[in-house]
Amino acid sequence: MKRNRLFQAAITAAVAVAAVAAISPRFVVASDHDDGETGTKARNVNLTDLYVFREKDQNPAAQDGDLILVMNTNPRSVARQQYFFNPNARYEFHISHAANQESIPTGKDDIVLRYEFSQPKANNQQEFRLTTLANGKVLSVNGGKTTPLAPDPNAAPIVNRMTVSGRYVETFAGLREDPFFFDVEQFFRVRAGLAKIGPSVGFRPASQALDFAKGYNVNAIVARVPRPVLRNGTTTTVFDVWETISVRDPRNGKYTQVERLGRPGINEGLVITNDFLNAFNSIPPTADLTPAAAPVRAEAKTVLMALGNSDQRANFLLGAFLPDVMRIDTSIPSGYVSAANSKGSPIAGRLLLDDTIDQTLNVLSNGAVPSDNVSYNGTGSNPAQGHQPLARQFPYLAVPN
């Protein structure tokens, strides 16, 4: 499930209705941490998370000036099983320059990091091509290799070093443990009760809460990018980041976007109608303010008010997160709720251990629901919680299960 979409779903899924008529139903498929596989969208083109942070905020020993971008896909990858990136897809990080913390996101592709993968080889390794684009023009094309699942999960990962604009960009691609933590099952019970379509319940205590991502892996693309590469000759210090997956139609060779993710959360957290969720994944941030999105916003607002928000506060929350991008001001420490602009939008990216669910629940319920009682490390007394320690070095995500 896509995480802070208690924030974002109220907003970003609202744009979906604007594109419904224009998008072929064959490619309209819902997205979340795990919305299941369909005939047109396999699990390996299903996004789970986006993380963006200054590397020194994750690792004080790291070189100053580098950003880490993390794209996780392929939810529910079970332990000790090899999974692959889709060779018929493009996995892309999109970066646009923001004038300052307060500026409205443009959704413009100032920089794009595009990853395309080969068919798996006999040793379970895939080759990949990284195409870096600036304002739609190719800056560089580099090649790399994935890290296959090894008998020893602690074996050194393959870190591919590539040159972009005279600087090194490094990429890891392969399986790592899913770092997300959330009692998803209970969340839907809570939401149903608040929406008056089920019994009224709260979250389970920490001793009973179930972390649905525990023990699972994801396919991860982790990029270490020097800020000058993202600036591309400008003095920009604030960036808007989002990620997409597009799938090639074998009949005509054209790519169609089937997944999109900016801020963390739960895309279906506040939007119940599946068609709205489906279409959202097929549109760019530039469509997020489309007037035709009003029906979806209305549905999200209803759920927000069921959470106990006033009409005024619901409108404020709806207006804080469009267009749907993850903003990071690189002049301040990273952290999902460590800083916000005057509109209430987070502006400091997202670290791997940020508890975005607790932060989101607390804000959207105006303090009434402070936590789902799940943490990354778990409680020790509850075997249904707890993840492996993060790696101390790049690519930082924990080794695969």
C-alpha positions in Angstrom: 0.0 0.0 0.0 1.2 3.4 -0.7 1.7 5.0 2.4 0.8 8.6 3.4 -2.0 8.5 1.1 -4.3 9.2 4.0 -2.9 12.6 3.0 -2.3 11.9 -0.6 -5.3 9.8 -1.5 -7.6 12.5 -0.3 -5.9 14.6 -2.9 -4.0 12.8 -5.6 -6.5 10.1 -6.3 -8.9 12.9 -6.8 -7.3 13.8 -10.1 -8.0 10.3 -11.5 -11.5 11.1 -12.7 -10.1 13.7 -15.1 -8.3 11.0 -17.0 -10.7 8.1 -16.9 -12.3 8.8 -20.3 -9.0 9.3 -22.0 -7.2 6.2 -20.7 -7.7 2.7 -22.2 -9.4 0.5 -19.5 -6.9 -2.2 -20.5 -4.2 -0.2 -18.6 -6.3 1.3 -15.8 -5.2 -0.8 -12.8 -5.1 0.2 -9.2 -1.9 0.6 -7.3 -0.9 0.3 -3.7 1.6 -1.6 -1.6 -0.1 -4.7 -2.8 -3.2 -4.4 -4.9 -2.6 -7.8 -6.4 -1.7 -8.9 -9.9 -3.8 -8.5 -12.9 -3.7 -9.5 -16.6 -2.0 -6.3 -17.6 0.0 -5.4 -14.5 2.2 -8.1 -12.9 3.5 -7.6 -9.4 6.9 -6.5 -10.6 5.4 -3.3 -12.0 3.7 -2.5 -8.8 5.2 0.3 -6.8 5.3 0.2 -3.0 7.4 3.1 -1.8 9.5 6.1 -2.6 12.2 7.4 -0.2 14.3 10.5 -0.8 16.9 11.8 1.6 20.3 13.4 2.1 22.7 10.6 2.5 24.5 12.2 5.5 21.2 12.2 7.4 21.1 8.4 7.0 24.9 7.9 7.3 26.9 10.6 9.0 30.1 9.2 7.5 28.9 9.6 4.0 30.1 12.3 1.6 28.1 15.5 1.9 26.1 16.6 -1.2 24.7 13.2 -2.3 21.0 12.4 -2.4 19.6 8.8 -2.1 16.5 7.9 -4.1 14.8 4.6 -3.3 12.1 2.9 -5.5 10.6 -0.3 -4.1 8.5 -2.6 -6.2 7.2 -6.2 -6.2 5.4 -6.4 -2.9 5.1 -9.7 -0.9 8.3 -11.1 -2.3 8.7 -14.2 -0.1 12.0 -15.1 1.6 14.7 -17.0 -0.2 13.0 -16.7 -3.6 14.4 -14.8 -6.6 12.3 -12.1 -8.2 13.0 -10.0 -11.3 12.4 -6.6 -12.7 10.1 -6.5 -15.6 12.1 -6.5 -18.9 9.1 -4.9 -20.7 8.9 -1.9 -18.4 10.5 1.5 -17.6 11.2 2.3 -14.0 11.7 6.1 -13.6 12.6 8.7 -11.0 11.3 12.1 -12.0 12.8 15.2 -10.6 11.7 18.8 -11.0 13.2 22.0 -9.7 11.2 24.0 -7.2 11.8 27.7 -6.8 11.5 27.5 -3.0 9.7 25.7 -0.2 6.4 27.5 -0.9 6.2 27.2 -4.7 3.5 25.1 -6.3 5.1 21.9 -7.8 5.3 22.2 -11.6 5.4 18.4 -12.3 8.0 19.2 -15.0 10.6 16.6 -15.9 13.8 18.6 -15.4 15.7 15.3 -14.7 14.6 11.7 -15.3 16.5 8.6 -14.3 15.1 5.8 -16.5 16.0 2.2 -15.7 15.3 -0.6 -18.2 16.1 -4.3 -17.5 17.0 -7.2 -19.7 15.6 -10.7 -19.5 17.1 -12.7 -16.6 20.2 -14.7 -17.3 21.0 -18.3 -16.2 22.6 -16.9 -13.0 19.5 -14.9 -12.2 21.2 -11.7 -13.0 19.7 -8.9 -15.1 21.6 -6.3 -17.0 20.1 -2.8 -16.9 20.4 0.5 -18.8 20.2 3.8 -17.0 19.2 6.6 -19.3 19.5 10.1 -17.7 17.5 12.8 -19.4 17.5 16.6 -18.8 14.5 18.5 -20.1 13.6 15.6 -22.3 17.1 15.2 -23.9 19.5 12.4 -23.2 22.4 13.3 -21.0 24.0 9.9 -20.7 23.4 6.2 -21.1 25.1 3.7 -18.8 24.9 0.0 -18.2 24.8 -2.0 -15.0 23.9 -5.3 -13.4 21.5 -6.4 -10.7 22.5 -8.2 -7.5 21.0 -11.8 -7.7 19.8 -13.4 -4.5 22.8 -15.2 -2.9 23.0 -18.2 -0.6 24.5 -15.7 1.9 22.2 -12.7 2.1 25.0 -10.7 3.7 27.1 -11.1 0.6 28.4 -7.7 -0.7 25.9 -6.1 -3.1 26.8 -5.0 -6.6 27.1 -1.2 -6.7 27.2 0.1 -10.3 29.2 3.3 -10.7 28.2 5.3 -13.8 29.2 8.7 -15.1 26.5 11.4 -15.6 27.6 15.0 -16.4 31.1 14.3 -15.3 30.0 13.0 -11.9 29.5 9.5 -10.5 25.9 8.2 -10.0 25.8 4.8 -8.3 22.9 2.3 -8.4 22.0 -0.9 -6.6 19.2 -3.0 -8.1 18.0 -6.2 -6.5 16.1 -7.7 -3.6 16.1 -6.2 -0.1 13.8 -6.5 2.9 10.7 -4.4 2.6 11.2 -1.6 5.2 7.6 -0.6 5.4 5.7 -1.2 8.6 1.9 -0.9 9.1 -1.0 -2.9 10.5 -2.9 -2.7 7.2 -5.5 -5.2 8.1 -6.7 -3.3 11.2 -6.5 0.0 9.3 -9.3 -1.1 7.0 -11.4 -2.2 9.9 -10.9 1.2 11.5 -11.7 3.0 8.3 -14.8 1.0 7.7 -16.0 1.9 11.2 -15.3 5.6 10.8 -17.1 5.5 7.4 -20.1 3.8 9.0 -19.8 0.7 6.8 -18.6 -1.6 9.6 -18.3 -1.9 13.4 -16.5 0.8 15.2 -13.0 -0.5 16.3 -9.6 0.9 17.2 -6.1 -0.2 16.4 -4.8 -3.3 18.2 -2.2 -2.8 21.1 1.4 -3.2 20.2 1.4 -6.7 21.7 -1.2 -7.8 19.2 -0.7 -5.5 16.2 0.3 -7.2 12.9 3.0 -5.7 10.6 1.8 -7.0 7.2 5.3 -6.3 5.6 7.3 -8.3 8.1 9.4 -11.1 6.5 8.8 -9.9 2.9 11.3 -8.6 0.4 10.9 -6.0 -2.4 12.7 -5.4 -5.6 14.6 -2.2 -4.9 16.3 0.4 -7.1 18.6 2.6 -4.9 20.4 5.5 -6.6 23.1 7.7 -5.1 23.0 11.0 -7.0 25.2 14.1 -6.5 23.1 17.2 -6.2 24.9 19.0 -9.1 23.5 16.3 -11.4 20.0 17.1 -10.3 20.6 20.8 -10.5 21.9 20.5 -14.1 23.6 23.9 -14.1 21.1 25.7 -11.9 21.4 26.8 -8.3 18.3 24.8 -7.2 18.3 23.4 -3.6 14.6 22.3 -3.5 13.5 19.4 -5.6 10.2 17.6 -6.2 10.5 13.9 -6.8 8.1 11.2 -7.9 8.4 7.8 -9.5 6.5 5.9 -12.3 6.5 2.6 -14.0 5.4 2.4 -17.7 4.8 -0.8 -19.6 5.5 -1.3 -23.3 2.7 -2.4 -25.6 4.2 -5.2 -27.8 1.8 -4.3 -30.6 3.2 -0.8 -31.2 6.2 -0.4 -28.9 4.6 2.5 -27.0 4.9 2.8 -23.2 1.9 3.4 -21.0 2.2 4.6 -17.5 0.6 2.1 -15.1 2.0 3.2 -11.7 2.9 6.5 -10.0 3.9 7.4 -6.5 5.0 10.6 -4.7 4.4 11.0 -1.1 4.1 7.9 1.1 0.9 6.6 2.5 -2.2 4.6 1.5 -3.6 5.5 -1.9 -6.9 4.0 -1.1 -6.8 5.4 2.5 -9.4 8.0 1.8 -10.7 7.2 -1.6 -13.0 4.2 -1.7 -14.1 4.0 -5.3 -11.6 1.8 -7.1 -12.0 3.4 -10.5 -10.6 6.7 -9.1 -7.6 4.9 -7.7 -7.0 3.0 -10.9 -6.9 6.1 -13.1 -4.7 8.1 -10.8 -1.8 5.8 -11.5 -1.9 6.7 -15.2 -1.6 10.5 -15.1 1.2 12.9 -14.4 1.4 15.4 -11.5 0.5 18.2 -14.0 -3.0 16.7 -14.1 -3.5 16.8 -10.3 -5.2 20.1 -10.2 -7.7 19.3 -13.0 -11.2 20.7 -12.2 -12.7 17.4 -13.2 -11.2 15.8 -10.1 -13.9 17.3 -7.9 -16.0 14.0 -7.5 -13.0 12.2 -6.1 -12.1 15.1 -3.8 -15.6 15.0 -2.5 -15.4 11.3 -1.6 -12.0 11.9 0.1 -13.4 14.8 2.0 -16.3 12.7 3.3 -13.8 10.2 4.8 -11.7 13.0 6.3 -14.8 14.4 8.0 -15.6 10.9 9.3 -12.2 11.0 10.9 -13.3 13.9 12.9 -12.1 16.9 10.8 -14.1 20.0 10.4 -15.1 21.2 7.0 -12.4 23.8 7.1 -9.6 21.4 8.2 -10.7 18.8 5.6 -10.3 21.5 2.9 -6.9 22.4 4.2 -5.7 18.8 4.1 -7.1 18.4 0.6 -5.3 21.4 -0.6 -1.9 20.7 1.0 -0.7 17.8 -1.2 -1.4 18.6 -4.8 0.3 18.1 -7.1 1.5 14.7 -5.7 5.2 14.9 -5.4 7.7 14.4 -2.6 9.5 17.7 -1.9 12.9 17.8 -0.4 14.7 21.0 0.6 18.3 19.9 0.6 19.4 22.8 2.8 17.7 21.2 5.8 17.9 17.8 7.5 15.8 15.1 5.9 12.7 13.6 7.6 9.1 13.3 6.5 7.5 15.5 9.2 10.6 17.4 10.3 9.6 20.5 8.3 6.5 21.7 6.4 5.7 24.8 4.4 2.9 27.2 5.1 0.4 25.0 3.2 1.2 22.1 5.5 3.1 20.1 2.9 6.1 18.1 4.0 9.3 19.5 2.4 12.1 17.4 3.8 11.9 14.1 1.9 11.5 10.8 3.7 14.0 8.6 5.6 13.8 4.8 5.7 12.7 4.7 9.4 10.2 7.6 9.3 6.9 6.3 10.8 4.8 7.9 8.1 1.7 6.0 9.1 1.7 7.2 12.7 2.5 10.7 11.5 -0.3 10.6 8.9 -2.9 9.1 11.2 -2.2 11.7 13.8 -2.5 14.6 11.4 -5.5 13.4 9.5 -7.5 12.5 12.6 -6.4 15.8 14.3 -4.8 13.9 17.1 -7.6 11.4 17.7 -5.7 8.4 16.2 -2.0 8.8 17.2 -0.7 5.4 16.1 -1.3 1.9 14.6 1.1 0.6 17.3 3.5 -0.9 14.8 7.2 0.1 14.7 10.2 -0.9 12.5 12.0 -2.7 15.3 8.9 -4.2 16.9 8.2 -4.7 20.6 10.2 -7.9 21.2 7.2 -9.6 22.8 5.2 -9.7 19.5 6.6 -12.0 16.8 4.3 -10.4 14.2 6.5 -7.2 14.3 10.1 -6.3 13.8 12.5 -5.9 10.8 16.1 -6.7 10.3 18.6 -3.9 11.0 19.2 -1.4 8.2 22.6 -1.7 6.4 25.1 0.8 7.6 26.3 1.5 4.0 24.7 2.0 0.6 22.1 0.7 -0.4 21.0 1.0 3.3 17.9 -1.2 3.1 18.2 -4.4 5.2 19.5 -7.5 3.5 16.8 -9.7 1.9 15.0 -12.4 3.9 
